[in-house]
């Protein structure tokens, strides 16, 4: 018996590792095994797009992954329209995806990292500020430096699982960055200390 969730995770991992030919095979397998699932053909489509235009494929994948949770049909229709409307025009496509990112941040009740830092200053503590928003608001990070600063502060304040989630979620983007390795190492060291 094939484990659907595991197969999907394997496909997502291959996509994040930019092994689009292997990922599309797994997504296609999922599509044929679960024909009623509307998500799986979309992921196969993103692999196909990414194999020709990596930025476009990855941007669509990221957009879809966020929006599908609130309205799957709307996310599918929007992706379909984007592909049809801007097929061949990369500049327009990337501009549109940039606009999507900003509107998604707004629709997710996210705060910018700068605003979050102001909240930290007003509350007097990263831990207190993060606890205030962690279940109701997301922190929108749009630079590498802010990302590393945020994850470091999560680790320093013992939000280890959240730090792992952020690192795992952005690992494909910063996979070759030494700072990511350092942060994983810091988390592992904390885990060892807590077991003693």
Steps between C-alpha positions, in 0.01 A plus 500: 500500500638837397505774762346803325639760740851354484494488121386865490776602743756315287373681189516839677854422616608414144341823376686703765823326394423607141471140381194584294504187281487273807245720678266506199507122493380480862238774455372320189487176695297673773269651236424161348456330840278780635316642197259702718784698657528833318835596652723230356467595130591860595827388656584299188432814296739704720773240438444531127518880519805495731691274263472778239494808725608424854402834657152487352442139611625559853303823539178332387567204729554732800192708421282193455631337820390801705168586334363146453434468874247781500339431159626215282271565202587869495874419519471253208299747290743781572807293412328385181420861404852617579651230280261570213522879521874532532633197319824615340521838675735439792527861611122543534476161669763582761343841567164333550650242737665782696157667533352165609762472774412842642123437481548156657691660789210739553234227474688278748496770769877515488722771641824608340817410684566871566157532665564186702833643626311814608261275692799328665633840607163612638445172688861494621560137406513288184339210685204707624447666161513169312262333746261793446475434126600137444145363472334792325755668275785395276830683462568586136872488433628634171877506542765242576646706786159533669440127457828408671444755775145372564601132511796577727268681741251211488780260602632735771148519647439122489246500216697207357219325311400825336864565409523154341181570304639826363836343413337201332257723315773725362769235465449471125551875459810530722620139472860592425532773757743434786277695739223240456744224598606703804138546610424127463815425701393746771161326522662157526732622777201636694323168459803314644527741795129461584538119509780512758 
